[in-house]
Amino acid sequence: MKEKETLIFSGNCCSGQSIGIPVMPDNPQLGQTYTPYQIFKEIMPPMEALSKGTVFQELYRPYPGK
Protein backbone atom coordinates (compact mmCIF):
# COMPACT_ATOMS: atom_id res chain seq x y z
CA MET A 1 0.00 0.00 0.00
CA LYS A 2 1.36 3.42 -0.93
CA GLU A 3 1.68 6.26 1.52
CA LYS A 4 -1.12 8.82 1.33
CA GLU A 5 0.91 11.61 2.95
CA THR A 6 4.28 12.29 4.49
CA LEU A 7 5.40 14.62 7.27
CA ILE A 8 7.68 17.58 6.68
CA PHE A 9 9.10 19.89 9.33
CA SER A 10 9.35 23.66 9.20
CA GLY A 11 12.65 23.90 11.13
CA ASN A 12 16.16 22.56 10.62
CA CYS A 13 16.92 18.97 11.66
CA CYS A 14 13.24 18.10 12.18
CA SER A 15 12.94 20.59 15.05
CA GLY A 16 10.03 22.71 13.86
CA GLN A 17 6.32 22.09 13.65
CA SER A 18 5.39 19.12 11.45
CA ILE A 19 2.74 19.24 8.72
CA GLY A 20 1.35 16.46 6.54
CA ILE A 21 1.61 16.80 2.76
CA PRO A 22 0.06 14.50 0.15
CA VAL A 23 2.43 12.15 -1.69
CA MET A 24 0.28 12.13 -4.85
CA PRO A 25 -2.98 13.85 -5.73
CA ASP A 26 -6.14 11.76 -5.47
CA ASN A 27 -6.94 12.31 -9.16
CA PRO A 28 -3.67 12.83 -11.12
CA GLN A 29 -4.14 14.49 -14.51
CA LEU A 30 -2.72 13.13 -17.75
CA GLY A 31 0.31 15.05 -19.03
CA GLN A 32 1.20 16.72 -15.72
CA THR A 33 4.23 15.87 -13.63
CA TYR A 34 4.17 15.14 -9.92
CA THR A 35 7.49 15.37 -8.12
CA PRO A 36 7.67 13.71 -4.70
CA TYR A 37 9.14 15.68 -1.82
CA GLN A 38 12.64 14.62 -0.85
CA ILE A 39 12.90 13.90 2.86
CA PHE A 40 16.56 14.07 3.91
CA LYS A 41 17.54 11.18 6.19
CA GLU A 42 21.25 10.49 5.82
CA ILE A 43 24.00 10.28 3.22
CA MET A 44 25.79 7.17 1.94
CA PRO A 45 29.46 6.41 2.53
CA PRO A 46 31.62 8.01 -0.22
CA MET A 47 32.57 4.82 -2.12
CA GLU A 48 29.00 3.49 -2.12
CA ALA A 49 27.70 6.89 -3.26
CA LEU A 50 30.24 6.98 -6.09
CA SER A 51 29.12 3.59 -7.39
CA LYS A 52 25.40 4.47 -7.11
CA GLY A 53 25.67 8.01 -8.52
CA THR A 54 24.16 9.86 -5.54
CA VAL A 55 24.94 10.48 -1.88
CA PHE A 56 21.24 10.53 -0.99
CA GLN A 57 19.71 7.12 -0.25
CA GLU A 58 16.22 8.53 -0.97
CA LEU A 59 17.22 9.35 -4.58
CA TYR A 60 18.76 5.98 -5.44
CA ARG A 61 16.44 4.09 -7.79
CA PRO A 62 18.22 1.26 -9.60
CA TYR A 63 16.86 0.07 -12.93
CA PRO A 64 15.38 -3.43 -12.84
CA GLY A 65 17.57 -6.09 -14.43
CA LYS A 66 16.69 -7.48 -17.83
N, C-alpha and C positions, 0 to 999 in steps of 0.2 A: 504494500500500500504506500502511495506517495504522500509526502508531507503536504498538508494544506497550508501551513504558514510556518515561518521561522521567526526567531527573536533577534532583534538587533538592539544595540545599546547606544545611547546618545553620548556617553563619555568615553574616554580612553581606557583601554584594558578592561572593558566590560564593567565599568564602575558607575555609569550613569543609569538613568531610568530605562527600562526595557520596553519595547513596543513590538507587537506582532505585525508582520508583513506577509502578504500572500506570496506563495512560491510561484504559482501560475494563476492567471485569471480563470474564473469558472467557465467562461465561454470564449476561448481564444479565437481570434479572427484570422482567416486565411490571408497570407501575404504580409503579416505583421510579425516582427521579431519580439521575443520575450527573453530578456537576459536575466538569469538568476543572480541574486545578490551573493557576493563573495563574503563569507564569514571567515575571518582570519583566525586560525587555530595555532599552527606552529609551522616552522620551516623544516625542510628535509636536510639531512647532512649533505655537505658540498658534493661529494662524489656521486651520491644517489641522485641529487638534483641535476647534476651534469648529464647523467645517463638518461634521465627522464625528461629533460628540457624545461623544467620549472622548479623553483624552490618551494612552491606552495602545493601542499598535498591536495588541497581542495580543487586545484586546477588540473591535476593529472588525470587524464582520461585516455587510457591506452586503446588503440584500435583492436577490435576482435581479430583473432587469427583466422587465416583462410583455411 
